[in-house]
Amino acid sequence: MDKKAILEHAAVFFKRTYPGLTAEAIICFLVLIDLPRNPTVGDIARGVGMAEPTAYHHLSELTVGVGAGLITFENMGDGRNYVHLTDTGLEAKKQVQAAFGE
């Protein structure tokens, strides 16, 4: 599946399931699920190609309480924030990957 088709499938899934998410938040989620376990906000920012504060802002749309409930942040106290998928986030990851045949 080419990159355009992947983005189209992801957009349909997220707009149907989480209609309030921005395209930037969706892209951050897609990068997150493609990274090794326990990435930091900085890892995701580099993967997306945006500044870390901007990535944090978009990732906040995905958090528990404020956003879609797909992720949580773990502040390490040294400036790093690990990003963890919640159970809901893991289910969203499965559904996205299933759409891509992974």
C-alpha positions in Angstrom: 0.0 0.0 0.0 1.5 3.4 -0.9 1.8 6.3 1.6 -1.1 8.2 0.2 -3.4 5.1 0.6 -2.2 4.6 4.1 -2.9 8.2 5.1 -6.4 8.0 3.5 -7.3 4.8 5.4 -6.0 6.3 8.6 -7.9 9.5 8.1 -11.1 7.6 7.5 -10.7 5.5 10.6 -9.8 8.5 12.9 -12.5 10.8 11.5 -15.1 8.1 12.0 -13.9 7.1 15.4 -12.3 10.3 16.8 -13.9 13.1 14.7 -12.3 15.9 16.7 -8.7 15.0 16.1 -6.6 17.2 13.8 -4.6 15.8 11.0 -1.4 16.6 12.9 -2.5 14.6 15.9 -3.4 11.6 13.6 0.1 11.8 12.0 1.7 11.9 15.4 -0.2 8.8 16.3 0.8 7.0 13.1 4.5 7.8 13.8 4.0 6.7 17.5 2.7 3.3 16.5 5.6 2.8 14.1 8.3 3.5 16.7 9.9 1.1 19.1 8.3 0.7 22.6 8.3 3.8 24.9 9.2 6.6 22.6 9.6 10.1 23.9 7.8 13.2 22.6 11.2 14.1 21.1 11.3 10.8 19.2 7.9 11.4 17.7 8.7 15.1 16.9 11.8 14.0 14.9 9.7 11.3 13.2 7.1 13.8 12.2 9.6 16.6 11.4 8.3 19.2 13.8 9.6 21.0 16.9 9.1 19.1 20.2 6.7 21.7 21.8 4.6 21.5 18.6 4.5 17.7 18.7 3.6 17.8 22.4 0.7 20.1 21.6 -0.7 17.8 18.9 -0.1 14.7 21.1 -2.1 16.3 23.9 -5.2 15.8 21.7 -4.6 12.1 22.1 -4.3 12.0 25.9 -6.5 10.6 28.6 -8.8 13.2 30.2 -8.2 16.1 27.8 -8.2 14.3 24.5 -9.1 11.0 22.8 -7.8 8.8 25.6 -5.3 7.0 23.3 -2.0 7.9 25.1 -0.6 9.0 28.4 2.6 11.0 29.1 5.2 9.9 31.7 7.4 12.9 32.8 10.8 11.6 33.6 11.9 14.7 35.5 14.8 15.4 33.1 12.9 17.1 30.3 11.9 13.9 28.6 8.3 12.7 28.4 7.6 9.1 27.5 4.5 8.4 25.5 2.5 5.3 26.3 -0.5 3.8 24.6 -3.5 3.2 26.7 -5.7 0.1 26.2 -7.9 2.2 23.9 -4.7 3.3 22.1 -3.6 -0.3 21.7 -7.0 -1.1 20.2 -6.7 1.8 17.8 -3.2 0.7 16.8 -4.6 -2.8 16.1 -7.4 -1.4 14.0 -5.1 0.9 12.0 -2.6 -1.9 11.4 -5.3 -4.3 10.4 -6.4 -1.8 7.7 -2.9 -1.8 6.4 -2.7 -5.6 6.4 0.1 -5.7 9.0 
